[in-house]
Structures are given as C-alpha cells and as structure tokens.
Amino acid sequence: MELRPRKRQQFSGFTEAEIEKMENELKQSGEQVFDKEFCKKLAEVFSRSKGRAGKLIVKWTEVQTWFQNRQKSCLSKDNSAEANRKLPDVTEECALPEGKKVPDLSDLQFEARSSVDGAWYDVDTFTSHRYLSSGEPEVLVRYVGFGPEEDEWINVRKSVRERSVPLENSECVKVRVGDSVLCFQEGKDNARYVEARILEIQKKFHDIRGCRCLFLILYDHDNTQEIVHLRRLCFRPSILGRLSQI
C-alpha cells in the first residue's frame, strides 16, 4: 500500500497564558479535558483572546493533543501499578480449538484511525500504552513516514486493526457490493485514506493499464458518492479468503 500522507497547517504553539490555563484545567477537570466539546470550548476561548491577536486560531484538536501529550509526560513519571499494566494477551480473548497452535502475530501490520481527521494511517510502531480510568486500553501510535511530533494516543478496541490491503488487477473479481473499503481521497489541502462502502460495480475489460472496472462508493464520513478505479481502494484482509472460492 502506498504511504498515506497527512498535510496540516503548521501550528505555532500555545502562549504561556494558554498553557497555564490548560495546566489548571487538567488538574481540576481530569478526564473531562479529553472530551471533544470541552476542547472545542477552550479552543474558542483561546482564539478570541487578545493574546492571540495576529496568530493562527486554535483548533480543538490541538488543545486535545496538548492534553494527551501532557498526560503522557505525567504517566512516564508515574510508577504506579496502573500505569505499568500490560496490554491484554490477544490469546486470552480467542478460544482456539484443542490441538491448534497460537498464531504468530509478529509479522502482522496494523493501521490506526487518527482522531485528527478520522482517516486511517499505517502504524510504524506502538511506542507506549496505558489504561484510562474507564478501563479502556490505549496505545501511543507512531505512523509510517511521520516523526514523534505526530504521535497519537489511540483506542485499541475502536481504532486499531490489521492493515487493509490493495488488490492486484486480476483480483477485482473478489470485490462485492457492500464491502467495506478504504479509499484514497486527495483534496486541496490533504490526501488521506477514508472509510467507504461499495455500492455498485461496473465490470470492464482489462487493458494494458490493468483493471478498468468502475466502483461506485459511498463515503462514511459525509455520505457522498464517487466512482473510482481499483487502484484507489484498499480492502479488509478478510477479502483475501475469497480467492479460494473463485
């Protein structure tokens, strides 16, 4: 799969007054500071303040990221048992038939959904992990092609999964209406892989350029539709199991 790029406008950073305000909120409000609506309100307050005159407005995601990174810094100094709990062994949740060996997961590749734009990006490494007070496990993800400044805390259960895969031109016959896919969407300011669903398939003869079939997709994030070629799509690994049935 091609590298999944992210292009964002460079944020110049928070003022001293804003940092002091966030420090106080973190102490007083606890987990509430990670809530989307809470971060939106705080970002609006910062953007309207006199101290931000002449500077870029503050996005709520930048406020949320600051809180996440600040908590990460605090957790690294915390040697409590909770901070050092291990992620659950996947074999504990998978009942294997008697006599079957536990599969080797060391070669698996993963993708994670960014909280910044809702798109999926390839995971380079999981650099740390933690449990929230709610019991939800999170991992600190570093994306392929990005530095530590782009690291994000991601919910393991909701936003981490085995990497989606592109198909060879000859494998287009495995695609079915209703399949969940990732579609490469390139806009004016960004290029990303977002979730969509196959609505309709128009079979075409292949030529020297490869698969010429057309796929009508419905984007999950805004319910818009687009007709695309196979090269823009990536599929869930489960689709590969259909090869033996064709």
Disulfide bonds with the S-S distance in Angstrom:
none
